[in-house]
Amino acid sequence: MESLICNDYIGKMNQWGKERKPFIFVIDFEMKNPIVLPLEEAAENGIYFIFDNLKNADNQLIEKGNFEFRKFPVSFSLFKKSFDQVVHEIKLGNSFLTNLTFPTAIEMDLTLYEVFMLSEAPYKLYLKDSFVVFSPELFVKIRAGRISSFPMKGTIDASIEDAGNKILNDTKETAEHHTIVDMIRNDLSLVATDVKVEKFRFLNRIKTHDKTLLQVSSEITGQLPEDYFGHLGDILSGLLPAGSICGAPKKKTLEIIRNSEIYDRGYYTGVFGIFDGSDLNSAVMIRFIEKNGGNYVFKSGGGITFNSEPEKEYQELIDKVYVPIY
């Protein structure tokens, strides 16, 4: 992977955007190891994607059948220790919302490529022998000068009675979502004008191998300057990391995350996307399985606020460890 890393990914994206040259980008959470490649070179470098109607994966048939999937989350006491650190910072006024994540060891009898091909998700990425992403969350879209962002914040088991109304009327979840929408609106204002919330708190239904989840999203849009093609790298880097997977205020919350989490996120919660020569589409790298030697790790998490209850946050962390194969 080291040979794929682009030290000047911003300049490369600006240049290729100006030239209308299609490219793919994969940017890690800390923005230390970004990958930017001409779109036609992705497969030969072990990168496969299925992104709405764009894909470079072959159509070879893989049998679904039954599969094994077991998860071994960190202990509640370990989670609670980090949770308490985050809540302490929130009480000090250093953050309004902090996204806290953990690695979960998993066992499965599928390869990463099989998960990539079989999973049902709108935004999928496979980096050979490294990780697979099957994300439900768009980051930003750029089309005809209009930029749109779709933060996703709030998850509930759809089997719970009246689940949709419960999550939409939950005080903690509502406050959390307001915070993220405000932050994304402010972020977009750095690169665009006429920024507005087009849709606020709508539900997405996501199927998994063992249950169905409801997740809450919003849509915020803005108008880019006329010369935006030559500044695609500047625009994207100015919005990273994605607000929905860090928190607010962003700079201080990132410090809290580094001090509270027990591992390196790596590419998890970074973004990947495609510029097709005309439009740019990107997704947040959540729902993420990484291969470490012969072992698999699933990375997941959720937003912590002043009103968070540790038991519920711990359960959300576990609920998000799934593969959408059914």
Secondary structure, DSSP 8 states (H G I E B T S, - for coil): -GGGB-TTHHHHHHHHHHTT--EEEEE-TTSSS-EEEEGGGTGGGTEEEEETTEE-S-----------EEEE---HHHHHHHHHHHHHHHHTTS-SEEEEEEEEEEEESS-HHHHHHH---SEEEEETTTEEEEE--EEEEEETTEEEE--EEEEEETTSTTHHHHHHT-HHHHHHHHHHHHHHHHHHHTT-EEEEEEEEEEEEEEE-SS-EEEEEEEEEEEE--TTGGGGHHHHHHHH-S-GGGTEESHHHHHHHHHHH-SS--TTTT-EEEEE-SS-EEEEE--SEEEEETTEEEEEEEEEE-TT--HHHHHHHHHHT------
